[in-house]
Amino acid sequence: MRGMAWECRRVLKNRWVYLAVAVTVGILWFQVSGELDILRFGEEEAKRELLKTVLCAQENLLFLPLLCCLPGASGIYQELRTGAARYKIFRCGYRAYVTKKLLALLLSAVLSQWLGAALFQGTFSLAGGLWIPIPGHVLLRRMIAAGIFAMAGNVGALLTKDTVSAYVFPVVLAFSLSMLQTRFFFSLPCINPAVWISGEGQNLSFLTVLFGCTGILTAVFTDYEVKRYV
């Protein structure tokens, strides 16, 4: 418990988390810039729809996979490469180390996107002159997708033994799955990350199962890599 609390504090002090938050807010506002008339003069329902559209737009795939991984996707690989992991594993053991690091990874990704969405929603409401909440299922889908991308970044770094892959791998994965679905597997929208975010024609339970399976596979692979390199 003490080790997990330390990891949480470390996440909260991580400047990359707040950089991801700031960039997320900036990009979301950039998407709104072409619809400022709706924000200023539109009806309440139109403003609600605009907020939802921006958060669910396919353009999110241009930055979401990268920003989810920015705070900590390369953290485990960097500790293995520098040897810092040895001292931590000596104190707590392999299983506890992997568990804490993966939970911290997910926390950093989810926190950065949650704060980014919350700040965007707050400033959007302020500019629109009324409180416009984010639909719960839209926010939840974004958080789940953020966790999946972050875990993919961790696997990419460990698999290629390269820090850069922690950021490149999720982006390539997202666009590859999107392209494969739209061009070849028309009947499988569930594999398209754009659908994960938008939720069009997809049940939330599937995305939850996908998150769980990704988590299990990531934990098994990370545990194997940690034991092999330490």
Secondary structure as GFF3:
##gff-version 3
##sequence-region A 1 230
A	DSSP	alpha_helix	2	12	.	.	.	ID=ss1
A	DSSP	alpha_helix	15	32	.	.	.	ID=ss2
A	DSSP	three_ten_helix	33	35	.	.	.	ID=ss3
A	DSSP	alpha_helix	36	41	.	.	.	ID=ss4
A	DSSP	alpha_helix	44	56	.	.	.	ID=ss5
A	DSSP	three_ten_helix	58	62	.	.	.	ID=ss6
A	DSSP	alpha_helix	64	69	.	.	.	ID=ss7
A	DSSP	alpha_helix	75	82	.	.	.	ID=ss8
A	DSSP	alpha_helix	84	92	.	.	.	ID=ss9
A	DSSP	alpha_helix	94	128	.	.	.	ID=ss10
A	DSSP	alpha_helix	136	160	.	.	.	ID=ss11
A	DSSP	alpha_helix	165	183	.	.	.	ID=ss12
A	DSSP	three_ten_helix	189	191	.	.	.	ID=ss13
A	DSSP	alpha_helix	193	198	.	.	.	ID=ss14
A	DSSP	alpha_helix	204	229	.	.	.	ID=ss15
###
